Amino acid sequence: MMLIISLISFLAIHLAPNSFFASGELNPNITKESIEHLKKIYGLDKPLLYQYLSWIWAMIHLDFGVSFASGKMVKDEILSRIGITLIMNFISMVFVFLLALYFGIKSAIKRDSFLDRGVKQFALVSYAMPSFYLALLLILFFSVYLKWFPISGLHSIEPKSGIEWYIDYAWHLVLPIFVMVFGGVGTLSMYIRSLTLEILKSDYIFFAKSRGIEEKIVFKRFILPNLYPPIVTILGLSLPGMIGGSVILESIFSINGMGLLFFQSAMSRDYPVIMGILIISTFLTLFGNIVADLILLKLNPHFAKAS
């Protein structure tokens, strides 16, 4: 599967219009010989099949190549930026799933109540609100007007040590993480609410309540265990989003992470960096599916024995 995805991605990138050297081709001060020499250095003068096989061989040895734009090793570029992106997306994902699980279940149990209507209205706003627009509103109100939070970046103080530096680091992440949580919790809340409503209509819930079992026990033994499989599946599929799921926010808040790196590389046709990020995302997608399947087998031992 990784080979198929890598082949499709490789062909799509190289068949896209323009290239990294397109700006040089329009510059009268750069000769065609210089451009051809640069292409030869980076191996772009070879046939696509040869380029792909060479790239696959390098990938096997964890060599992502050299960035066209910066001249640095792609592996070093990714390692220098992946940390902040993973931190932001992991924290936001934890908050999104905890809040969505709580409000989705509460909304389903108290169907047609004031809480249910409020959750549905919030989910509508969360789904319809563009993340870049919300980010700009928060910056204008909390950063420019109230001056509570910094406008952009990750640091306002030096040196990079001490508890104050870490507090300042966390303070810079409040607004971008809030935007990410706000944009994701609404849709997932409605999904969990829908699943919970289907579970509440089941016969085993009806008979459990008819036997006089307390609601807390019904919730723990019947509702939650049936919510685990789809939630685990969603968590597995969320892993690749941790790499490039914050492109717009990293651009707005000037956070030098993987999302911004992917956007800049795509705009400049920096093939090695693009392919490096795509391969990492592909690996996380397949790894997330495998982990989710293994967890589902653990949650459903009858299915595991049958298989």
HELIX and SHEET records of a PDB file:
HELIX    1   1 MET A    2  LEU A   15  1                                  14    
HELIX    2   2 ALA A   22  GLU A   25  1                                   4    
HELIX    3   3 LYS A   32  ILE A   41  1                                  10    
HELIX    4   4 LEU A   48  ILE A   60  1                                  13    
HELIX    5   5 VAL A   74  ILE A  109  1                                  36    
HELIX    6   6 PHE A  114  ALA A  128  1                                  15    
HELIX    7   7 SER A  131  LEU A  138  1                                   8    
HELIX    8   8 ILE A  139  TYR A  145  3                                   7    
HELIX    9   9 ILE A  163  LEU A  200  1                                  38    
HELIX   10  10 ASP A  203  SER A  210  1                                   8    
HELIX   11  11 GLU A  215  VAL A  218  1                                   4    
HELIX   12  12 PHE A  219  ILE A  223  3                                   5    
HELIX   13  13 LEU A  224  SER A  238  1                                  15    
HELIX   14  14 GLY A  241  GLY A  244  1                                   4    
HELIX   15  15 VAL A  247  ILE A  252  1                                   6    
HELIX   16  16 MET A  258  SER A  268  1                                  11    
HELIX   17  17 TYR A  271  LEU A  299  1                                  29    
HELIX   18  18 PRO A  301  ALA A  306  1                                   6    
END                                                                             
